[in-house]
Amino acid sequence: MSRGRKPNPKSTESGLLKRTPSVPAWFPAEAKSVWRRVAKRLIERRVLAESDLDTLASYCVATANIEIITSGRGDKTINGTLNQAQQIQRQLAAELGLSPTSRSKVGTEPSDNDEDLSALGL
């Protein structure tokens, strides 16, 4: 049985956002900063839809957790918190097309103003 072509998320997703959505009020300050930065990039690439907002929120919280833990404000030893946060962040970054490999899968090119995410392990 033939699998056929994979769908192109850019062409099948309706309701792409044109403006940065409001930052969730419950976010810690670190996650708010990540939301503003990443949401803006995804909108510029025309790949952020309303249906992606929960994934984006989870990515922002995971990234904030990494920042908190690595800055010494969190406990790295509790259940491997840092490793768990990094794993979650990588998975969600792939879902959002934030790494070069995942961008190629969704058919987008990085914009000139993309930040280097290598420090975050992406």
C-alpha positions in Angstrom: 0.0 0.0 0.0 1.4 3.4 -1.0 1.8 6.0 1.6 1.5 8.9 -0.7 2.8 12.4 -0.2 3.1 14.0 3.1 0.9 17.0 3.5 2.5 20.4 3.4 1.4 22.2 6.7 1.7 25.6 5.0 -0.9 24.7 2.4 -3.3 22.7 4.5 -3.4 24.9 7.6 -6.1 27.6 7.6 -6.3 30.4 10.1 -2.7 31.5 10.1 -2.2 34.3 12.6 -1.1 37.7 11.3 -0.4 39.3 14.7 1.4 38.1 17.8 -1.2 36.7 20.2 -1.4 38.0 23.7 1.0 36.3 26.1 -0.8 34.1 28.6 -1.2 35.9 31.9 -0.1 32.9 33.9 3.4 32.7 32.3 6.5 33.4 34.4 8.5 36.4 33.1 11.0 34.2 31.3 8.3 32.4 29.4 6.7 35.7 28.4 10.0 36.8 26.8 10.3 33.6 24.9 6.6 33.9 23.7 7.1 37.4 22.3 10.4 36.4 20.5 9.3 33.1 19.0 5.7 33.9 18.2 6.9 37.0 16.2 9.3 34.8 14.2 6.7 32.1 13.5 4.2 34.8 12.3 6.9 36.3 10.0 7.4 32.9 8.5 3.6 32.5 8.1 3.5 29.2 9.9 1.7 30.0 13.3 -1.9 29.1 13.5 -4.4 29.3 16.3 -4.1 25.5 16.7 -0.4 25.9 17.4 -0.8 28.1 20.5 -0.9 25.3 23.1 2.3 23.8 21.6 3.9 27.3 21.6 2.9 27.8 25.2 4.5 24.5 26.2 7.7 25.3 24.3 7.9 28.7 26.1 7.4 27.2 29.5 10.0 24.5 28.8 12.5 27.1 27.6 11.8 29.2 30.6 12.4 26.2 32.9 15.8 25.7 31.3 16.7 29.3 31.8 15.6 29.2 35.4 17.4 26.0 36.2 20.7 26.9 34.4 20.8 30.3 36.0 20.9 28.6 39.4 17.4 29.6 40.5 16.1 26.0 40.1 17.1 22.6 41.5 18.8 20.5 38.7 18.6 17.3 40.8 14.9 16.9 41.3 13.9 14.0 38.9 16.4 15.2 36.3 14.3 18.4 35.8 16.8 20.0 33.4 17.1 16.9 31.2 13.3 16.6 31.1 12.9 20.3 30.2 15.5 20.1 27.5 13.9 17.0 26.0 10.5 18.6 26.0 11.9 21.8 24.5 13.6 19.9 21.6 10.4 18.0 20.8 8.2 21.1 20.8 10.8 23.1 18.8 10.6 20.4 16.1 6.8 20.6 16.1 7.0 24.4 15.6 9.7 24.3 13.0 12.3 26.1 15.1 15.3 24.0 14.1 16.9 23.8 10.6 15.9 20.2 10.2 12.3 20.8 11.2 12.0 23.9 9.0 13.0 21.9 6.0 10.2 19.4 6.8 7.6 22.1 6.8 9.0 23.8 3.7 10.0 27.1 5.3 13.3 29.0 5.1 14.8 30.9 8.0 14.4 34.6 7.8 17.4 37.0 8.0 16.5 38.0 11.6 16.5 34.4 13.0 18.4 34.1 16.2 21.0 31.5 16.8 19.3 28.8 18.9 22.4 26.7 19.3 22.9 27.9 22.9 19.5 26.2 23.7 20.6 22.9 22.1 18.6 23.4 18.9 
